[in-house]
């Protein structure tokens, strides 16, 4: 089963740090000498070499110049940017509001033929109604203290629903039953959201499974994650979205999804659980 969802990002940081360490060794320098040539404190060099910090573009240029390896700067900068994109803090993504991040997810869904999603916290964005999305985004924006562009962000999020109806897209979704009973917004908002789930369930592009509360667990509850064409996995934690492209880890998430699928109910049984959650709102 999956290890920590940040392990791919950490492995990439360590690989970059190893490449930078080799440059120092090849230049016959030690960390203090490199720091002096770069004009910064030795502690910064230590953080980079221990993979606790990802160097900036300027840091890498200075590092390569100090080591007489200016020809490697461009490749290392590209590598560092890729590493940084693996672990994206929500506050950073939402520093100008949530709309831009929603547009990025729209592009991801547009490019994927098959999206498999396991959600243990909220209804996935491509199934959300406007009132539900607004209530959820208002809560997130308040928690993060980021700019409020909620009306625009809601429109950008709901745009994803078009892929349920057009193009060659398929959505295979697993939802923990408690998500149906976790009230986001008012009772009316939640009832409308649950009714919308019943509306999208019959679509040819959709396979929706619910994991009942009483089902014996063969896979423990995990962070929400999205598998795109078995090539890319996005894991959502409290503080960040983590992009995983390492085949071994993607295989782990695929195996976890298979195990979670075996616990889910579909069709009339799933609809009964949704109706029960709606009735509980009254």
Secondary structure, 3 states (H helix, E strand, C coil): CCCCCCHHHHHHHHHHHHHHHHHHHHCCCCHHHHHHHHCCCHHHHHHHHCCCCCCCHHHHHHHHHHCCCHHHHHHHHHHHHHHHHHEEEHHHHCCCCCHHHHHHHHHHHHHCCEEEEEECCCCCHHHCCHHHHHHHHHHHHHHHCCCCCHHHHHHHHHHHHHHHCCCCCEEEEEEEHHHHHCCCCCHHHHHHHHHHHHHHHCCCCEEEEEECCCCCCCCCCCCEEEEECCCEEEEECCCEEEEECCHHHHHHHHHHHHHHHHHEECHHHHHHHHHHHHHHCC
